[in-house]
Amino acid sequence: MSGGSAFRDGLLEGKVAFVAGGTSGINLGIAKRFASLGAHVAVCGRDPDKAVRAAEAIGHHAMGLSADVRDYAAIRGALEQVSDRFGPLDIVVAGAAGNFLAPALGMSANAFKTVVDIDLLGTFNTFRASHDLLAKPASLIAITAGQAEQAMALQVHACAAKAGVNQVIRTLAIEWGPDVRVNGISPGPIDGTEGMARLAPNPALRQASEHRIPLKRWGEIDEIAEAAVFLSSPSAAYITGTILDVDGGSSVGDAGRMDIAKGLV
C-alpha cells in the first residue's frame, strides 16, 4: 500500500488477537498486520495444514488452529487454546465466510444454509464463545460486506447472511458495552482475493467494476488491515456498533453514472 502505515510500530505490543478465517485473503492480511505491530496472533481455519502455513507466514510466535466456526464447541476449544497460551484476548476478528454466484432458483436450500451458517452463525459463535475469555477493554470485529445493505443478483444467500451479521454487530454493541466494543468492516472490491477472482475473472469485468467506484480502483488487503488496526486501537475507543465501509466509495453510489450526469449539464 502506498504511503506506508498510518500507525506506529508497537501499537499492539503484547495484545492477543484471534482471527477466524485467518488462513488466507483479507483475514490473513489482518493477522499479519496485527503481528507486525507487536500482537500475539492466532489464526483459525477449517484446514489444519493451511492454518499451520498461515502461522508460519505470520511468524512472531503465531498460532495456527483448526476449527469450523459452525461448530460452537470447536471454536470455543480453539479460543481456549489461545487464551491458555497468551492470556485474555484483546481482539477477536470473525472473518470466516463462504460465497458463490448462483440465482435463487438454481440454489438448493442446503447451499443457502451453508453460507448463512458460515457467515452468520459463525460470527455469532466466534463472538459468543470468546466473551468470557476477553480482556477488558476488548475489540471485536466482524468482516461483513456491501451485500448486507445493497441487494445483489446471484447473491441472495450472502445478502441474507451479511445483513444478519450487521445486526449481530449492532445488537452485541448494545449488550456488551462498555468494556467490549463490537464493530464491522465492509470491504469493497479488494485485489488479490478469491472473491474478486470469481466476480471479475477477466480484465473487461475488472475495468467495468473499477469504473463504478468513485476512487476508480480496487482496494488492497493492507487497506482493510489498517482499518482493523484502527478499530482495535485507542483511537477508536469511542466507536462501537459501527460498520466501517472500506470500499472506495462503492456504497455511496455508482460513479459510472457520472458519464450520464455530465451529459445533462
C-alpha positions as a Markdown table, in Angstrom:
| # | Residue | x | y | z |
|---|---|---|---|---|
| 1 | Met | 0.0 | 0.0 | 0.0 |
| 2 | Ser | 1.3 | 3.4 | -0.9 |
| 3 | Gly | 2.0 | 6.0 | 1.8 |
| 4 | Gly | 3.1 | 3.5 | 4.5 |
| 5 | Ser | 1.3 | 2.6 | 7.7 |
| 6 | Ala | -0.8 | 5.1 | 9.5 |
| 7 | Phe | 0.2 | 3.6 | 12.8 |
| 8 | Arg | 3.5 | 3.4 | 14.6 |
| 9 | Asp | 5.4 | 0.2 | 15.3 |
| 10 | Gly | 4.5 | -1.5 | 18.6 |
| 11 | Leu | 1.0 | -0.1 | 18.7 |
| 12 | Leu | -0.4 | -3.5 | 19.6 |
| 13 | Glu | 2.6 | -4.7 | 21.6 |
| 14 | Gly | 1.5 | -7.6 | 24.0 |
| 15 | Lys | -2.1 | -7.6 | 22.7 |
| 16 | Val | -3.7 | -11.0 | 22.0 |
| 17 | Ala | -5.6 | -11.4 | 18.7 |
| 18 | Phe | -7.7 | -14.2 | 17.3 |
| 19 | Val | -8.7 | -14.2 | 13.6 |
| 20 | Ala | -11.3 | -16.7 | 12.5 |
| 21 | Gly | -10.9 | -17.4 | 8.8 |
| 22 | Gly | -7.4 | -16.0 | 9.1 |
| 23 | Thr | -5.6 | -18.5 | 6.9 |
| 24 | Ser | -6.0 | -16.6 | 3.6 |
| 25 | Gly | -7.0 | -13.4 | 1.9 |
| 26 | Ile | -8.2 | -10.3 | 3.8 |
| 27 | Asn | -8.2 | -12.1 | 7.2 |
| 28 | Leu | -4.6 | -13.3 | 6.8 |
| 29 | Gly | -3.6 | -9.8 | 5.9 |
| 30 | Ile | -5.2 | -8.5 | 9.1 |
| 31 | Ala | -3.4 | -11.2 | 11.1 |
| 32 | Lys | -0.1 | -10.3 | 9.6 |
| 33 | Arg | -0.6 | -6.6 | 10.3 |
| 34 | Phe | -1.5 | -7.2 | 13.9 |
| 35 | Ala | 1.6 | -9.3 | 14.4 |
| 36 | Ser | 3.8 | -6.6 | 12.7 |
| 37 | Leu | 2.6 | -4.2 | 15.4 |
| 38 | Gly | 3.5 | -6.5 | 18.3 |
| 39 | Ala | 0.4 | -8.6 | 18.9 |
| 40 | His | 0.4 | -12.3 | 19.7 |
| 41 | Val | -1.8 | -13.7 | 16.9 |
| 42 | Ala | -3.8 | -16.9 | 16.4 |
| 43 | Val | -5.4 | -17.7 | 13.1 |
| 44 | Cys | -8.1 | -20.3 | 12.7 |
| 45 | Gly | -9.5 | -22.1 | 9.7 |
| 46 | Arg | -11.0 | -25.5 | 8.8 |
| 47 | Asp | -7.9 | -26.8 | 7.0 |
| 48 | Pro | -5.2 | -27.7 | 9.6 |
| 49 | Asp | -2.4 | -27.6 | 7.0 |
| 50 | Lys | -3.4 | -24.1 | 5.8 |
| 51 | Ala | -3.6 | -23.0 | 9.4 |
| 52 | Val | 0.0 | -24.1 | 10.1 |
| 53 | Arg | 1.2 | -22.5 | 6.9 |
| 54 | Ala | -0.5 | -19.2 | 7.7 |
| 55 | Ala | 1.0 | -19.2 | 11.2 |
| 56 | Glu | 4.5 | -19.8 | 9.7 |
| 57 | Ala | 3.9 | -16.9 | 7.2 |
| 58 | Ile | 3.0 | -14.6 | 10.1 |
| 59 | Gly | 5.9 | -15.6 | 12.3 |
| 60 | His | 6.1 | -13.7 | 15.6 |
| 61 | His | 5.2 | -16.9 | 17.6 |
| 62 | Ala | 1.8 | -17.0 | 15.8 |
| 63 | Met | -0.6 | -20.0 | 16.4 |
| 64 | Gly | -2.4 | -21.9 | 13.7 |
| 65 | Leu | -5.6 | -23.6 | 14.8 |
| 66 | Ser | -8.2 | -25.8 | 13.0 |
| 67 | Ala | -11.9 | -25.4 | 13.8 |
| 68 | Asp | -15.1 | -25.0 | 11.9 |
| 69 | Val | -16.9 | -21.8 | 13.0 |
| 70 | Arg | -20.3 | -23.6 | 12.5 |
| 71 | Asp | -19.3 | -25.9 | 15.4 |
| 72 | Tyr | -19.6 | -23.9 | 18.7 |
| 73 | Ala | -17.6 | -26.4 | 20.8 |
| 74 | Ala | -14.8 | -26.5 | 18.2 |
| 75 | Ile | -14.4 | -22.7 | 18.0 |
| 76 | Arg | -14.6 | -22.5 | 21.8 |
| 77 | Gly | -11.9 | -25.1 | 22.1 |
| 78 | Ala | -9.7 | -23.1 | 19.7 |
| 79 | Leu | -10.3 | -19.8 | 21.6 |
| 80 | Glu | -9.4 | -21.6 | 24.9 |
| 81 | Gln | -6.1 | -22.8 | 23.4 |
| 82 | Val | -5.2 | -19.2 | 22.6 |
| 83 | Ser | -6.2 | -17.9 | 26.0 |
| 84 | Asp | -4.2 | -20.7 | 27.7 |
| 85 | Arg | -1.1 | -19.8 | 25.8 |
| 86 | Phe | -1.2 | -16.0 | 25.5 |
| 87 | Gly | -3.7 | -14.9 | 28.1 |
| 88 | Pro | -7.0 | -13.0 | 27.7 |
| 89 | Leu | -8.0 | -11.9 | 24.2 |
| 90 | Asp | -7.9 | -8.2 | 23.3 |
| 91 | Ile | -9.0 | -8.5 | 19.7 |
| 92 | Val | -11.3 | -11.1 | 18.0 |
| 93 | Val | -12.0 | -11.0 | 14.3 |
| 94 | Ala | -14.9 | -13.0 | 12.9 |
| 95 | Gly | -13.9 | -13.3 | 9.3 |
| 96 | Ala | -14.9 | -16.8 | 8.1 |
| 97 | Ala | -17.1 | -16.6 | 5.1 |
| 98 | Gly | -18.4 | -18.7 | 2.2 |
| 99 | Asn | -19.8 | -17.5 | -1.1 |
| 100 | Phe | -20.5 | -18.4 | -4.7 |
| 101 | Leu | -22.6 | -17.0 | -7.6 |
| 102 | Ala | -26.0 | -18.6 | -8.1 |
| 103 | Pro | -29.6 | -17.5 | -8.8 |
| 104 | Ala | -32.1 | -18.3 | -6.1 |
| 105 | Leu | -33.8 | -20.8 | -8.4 |
| 106 | Gly | -30.5 | -22.5 | -9.1 |
| 107 | Met | -29.6 | -22.9 | -5.5 |
| 108 | Ser | -30.5 | -25.7 | -3.1 |
| 109 | Ala | -31.8 | -25.0 | 0.4 |
| 110 | Asn | -28.7 | -26.6 | 1.7 |
| 111 | Ala | -26.4 | -24.3 | -0.3 |
| 112 | Phe | -28.3 | -21.3 | 1.1 |
| 113 | Lys | -28.0 | -22.7 | 4.6 |
| 114 | Thr | -24.3 | -23.4 | 4.2 |
| 115 | Val | -23.4 | -19.7 | 3.6 |
| 116 | Val | -25.7 | -18.5 | 6.3 |
| 117 | Asp | -24.2 | -21.0 | 8.8 |
| 118 | Ile | -20.6 | -20.0 | 7.9 |
| 119 | Asp | -21.1 | -16.2 | 7.8 |
| 120 | Leu | -23.9 | -15.5 | 10.3 |
| 121 | Leu | -23.8 | -18.4 | 12.7 |
| 122 | Gly | -20.0 | -18.5 | 12.5 |
| 123 | Thr | -19.8 | -14.8 | 13.5 |
| 124 | Phe | -22.2 | -15.3 | 16.5 |
| 125 | Asn | -20.3 | -18.5 | 17.6 |
| 126 | Thr | -16.9 | -16.8 | 17.4 |
| 127 | Phe | -18.0 | -13.8 | 19.4 |
| 128 | Arg | -20.2 | -15.7 | 21.9 |
| 129 | Ala | -17.5 | -18.3 | 22.6 |
| 130 | Ser | -14.9 | -15.6 | 23.2 |
| 131 | His | -16.9 | -13.5 | 25.6 |
| 132 | Asp | -15.6 | -14.8 | 29.0 |
| 133 | Leu | -12.1 | -15.1 | 27.6 |
| 134 | Leu | -11.8 | -11.4 | 26.7 |
| 135 | Ala | -9.6 | -8.8 | 28.3 |
| 136 | Lys | -11.3 | -5.6 | 29.3 |
| 137 | Pro | -11.5 | -3.5 | 27.2 |
| 138 | Ala | -11.7 | -5.7 | 24.1 |
| 139 | Ser | -12.4 | -5.1 | 20.4 |
| 140 | Leu | -14.5 | -7.4 | 18.3 |
| 141 | Ile | -14.6 | -7.0 | 14.6 |
| 142 | Ala | -16.8 | -8.8 | 12.1 |
| 143 | Ile | -16.0 | -8.8 | 8.4 |
| 144 | Thr | -19.2 | -8.1 | 6.6 |
| 145 | Ala | -20.0 | -6.9 | 3.0 |
| 146 | Gly | -21.9 | -4.4 | 1.0 |
| 147 | Gln | -24.5 | -7.0 | 0.2 |
| 148 | Ala | -25.8 | -6.5 | 3.7 |
| 149 | Glu | -27.2 | -3.2 | 2.6 |
| 150 | Gln | -27.4 | -3.4 | -1.1 |
| 151 | Ala | -29.3 | -6.3 | -2.7 |
| 152 | Met | -27.3 | -8.0 | -5.4 |
| 153 | Ala | -28.4 | -10.6 | -8.0 |
| 154 | Leu | -27.0 | -14.1 | -7.7 |
| 155 | Gln | -26.2 | -13.3 | -4.0 |
| 156 | Val | -29.4 | -14.0 | -2.0 |
| 157 | His | -27.5 | -16.2 | 0.4 |
| 158 | Ala | -24.7 | -13.7 | 1.0 |
| 159 | Cys | -27.1 | -10.8 | 1.2 |
| 160 | Ala | -29.2 | -12.5 | 3.9 |
| 161 | Ala | -26.2 | -13.7 | 5.8 |
| 162 | Lys | -24.3 | -10.4 | 5.9 |
| 163 | Ala | -27.5 | -8.4 | 6.8 |
| 164 | Gly | -27.7 | -10.7 | 9.8 |
| 165 | Val | -24.0 | -10.2 | 10.6 |
| 166 | Asn | -24.6 | -6.4 | 10.7 |
| 167 | Gln | -27.4 | -6.8 | 13.2 |
| 168 | Val | -25.3 | -9.1 | 15.3 |
| 169 | Ile | -22.7 | -6.3 | 15.4 |
| 170 | Arg | -25.2 | -3.7 | 16.4 |
| 171 | Thr | -27.0 | -5.8 | 19.0 |
| 172 | Leu | -23.9 | -7.0 | 20.7 |
| 173 | Ala | -22.5 | -3.5 | 20.8 |
| 174 | Ile | -25.6 | -2.6 | 22.9 |
| 175 | Glu | -25.5 | -5.7 | 25.1 |
| 176 | Trp | -21.7 | -6.0 | 25.7 |
| 177 | Gly | -20.7 | -2.4 | 26.3 |
| 178 | Pro | -19.0 | -0.6 | 27.9 |
| 179 | Asp | -16.0 | -2.9 | 28.1 |
| 180 | Val | -16.4 | -4.7 | 24.8 |
| 181 | Arg | -16.6 | -2.8 | 21.6 |
| 182 | Val | -18.2 | -4.5 | 18.6 |
| 183 | Asn | -17.7 | -3.2 | 15.1 |
| 184 | Gly | -17.7 | -4.3 | 11.5 |
| 185 | Ile | -15.6 | -3.7 | 8.4 |
| 186 | Ser | -17.4 | -3.8 | 5.0 |
| 187 | Pro | -14.7 | -4.2 | 2.3 |
| 188 | Gly | -15.4 | -3.2 | -1.3 |
| 189 | Pro | -13.7 | -4.9 | -4.2 |
| 190 | Ile | -10.3 | -6.0 | -2.9 |
| 191 | Asp | -7.4 | -7.0 | -5.2 |
| 192 | Gly | -5.8 | -10.4 | -4.7 |
| 193 | Thr | -8.9 | -12.1 | -3.1 |
| 194 | Glu | -10.7 | -15.2 | -4.1 |
| 195 | Gly | -14.0 | -13.3 | -4.1 |
| 196 | Met | -12.9 | -10.8 | -6.7 |
| 197 | Ala | -11.3 | -13.5 | -8.8 |
| 198 | Arg | -14.8 | -15.1 | -9.1 |
| 199 | Leu | -16.7 | -11.8 | -9.5 |
| 200 | Ala | -14.4 | -10.3 | -12.1 |
| 201 | Pro | -12.4 | -13.1 | -13.7 |
| 202 | Asn | -11.2 | -11.1 | -16.7 |
| 203 | Pro | -9.8 | -7.6 | -17.5 |
| 204 | Ala | -13.1 | -6.3 | -19.0 |
| 205 | Leu | -15.1 | -7.1 | -16.0 |
| 206 | Arg | -12.4 | -5.6 | -13.7 |
| 207 | Gln | -12.4 | -2.4 | -15.7 |
| 208 | Ala | -16.2 | -2.2 | -15.6 |
| 209 | Ser | -16.1 | -2.7 | -11.8 |
| 210 | Glu | -13.4 | 0.0 | -11.3 |
| 211 | His | -15.4 | 2.4 | -13.5 |
| 212 | Arg | -18.3 | 2.3 | -11.0 |
| 213 | Ile | -16.1 | 3.0 | -7.9 |
| 214 | Pro | -15.6 | 6.7 | -7.0 |
| 215 | Leu | -11.9 | 6.2 | -6.3 |
| 216 | Lys | -11.6 | 4.3 | -9.6 |
| 217 | Arg | -9.6 | 1.3 | -8.3 |
| 218 | Trp | -9.9 | -1.9 | -6.3 |
| 219 | Gly | -8.7 | -1.7 | -2.7 |
| 220 | Glu | -5.7 | -3.6 | -1.3 |
| 221 | Ile | -5.7 | -6.1 | 1.5 |
| 222 | Asp | -3.4 | -3.9 | 3.5 |
| 223 | Glu | -6.0 | -1.2 | 3.5 |
| 224 | Ile | -8.5 | -3.5 | 5.2 |
| 225 | Ala | -5.9 | -4.5 | 7.7 |
| 226 | Glu | -5.2 | -0.8 | 8.6 |
| 227 | Ala | -9.0 | -0.4 | 9.2 |
| 228 | Ala | -8.9 | -3.4 | 11.6 |
| 229 | Val | -5.9 | -1.9 | 13.4 |
| 230 | Phe | -7.7 | 1.4 | 13.7 |
| 231 | Leu | -10.8 | -0.2 | 15.2 |
| 232 | Ser | -8.6 | -2.1 | 17.7 |
| 233 | Ser | -6.6 | 0.9 | 18.7 |
| 234 | Pro | -7.1 | 3.6 | 21.4 |
| 235 | Ser | -8.0 | 6.0 | 18.5 |
| 236 | Ala | -11.3 | 4.1 | 18.2 |
| 237 | Ala | -12.1 | 3.9 | 21.9 |
| 238 | Tyr | -15.5 | 5.7 | 21.4 |
| 239 | Ile | -16.5 | 3.7 | 18.4 |
| 240 | Thr | -18.9 | 0.7 | 18.7 |
| 241 | Gly | -21.8 | -0.7 | 16.8 |
| 242 | Thr | -20.4 | 0.8 | 13.6 |
| 243 | Ile | -20.0 | -0.7 | 10.1 |
| 244 | Leu | -16.9 | 0.9 | 8.6 |
| 245 | Asp | -17.1 | 0.9 | 4.8 |
| 246 | Val | -13.7 | 0.5 | 3.3 |
| 247 | Asp | -14.8 | 0.4 | -0.3 |
| 248 | Gly | -13.5 | 3.3 | -2.3 |
| 249 | Gly | -17.0 | 4.9 | -2.1 |
| 250 | Ser | -18.8 | 1.9 | -3.7 |
| 251 | Ser | -21.5 | 2.1 | -1.1 |
| 252 | Val | -22.2 | 5.7 | -1.8 |
| 253 | Gly | -23.4 | 5.1 | -5.4 |
| 254 | Asp | -22.4 | 4.1 | -8.9 |
| 255 | Ala | -19.8 | 6.6 | -10.1 |
| 256 | Gly | -20.2 | 5.3 | -13.6 |
| 257 | Arg | -23.5 | 7.2 | -13.8 |
| 258 | Met | -21.4 | 10.4 | -13.8 |
| 259 | Asp | -21.0 | 9.9 | -17.5 |
| 260 | Ile | -24.8 | 10.2 | -17.9 |
| 261 | Ala | -25.0 | 13.1 | -15.5 |
| 262 | Lys | -22.3 | 15.1 | -17.4 |
| 263 | Gly | -24.5 | 14.9 | -20.5 |
| 264 | Leu | -27.3 | 16.6 | -18.7 |
| 265 | Val | -25.5 | 19.7 | -17.6 |
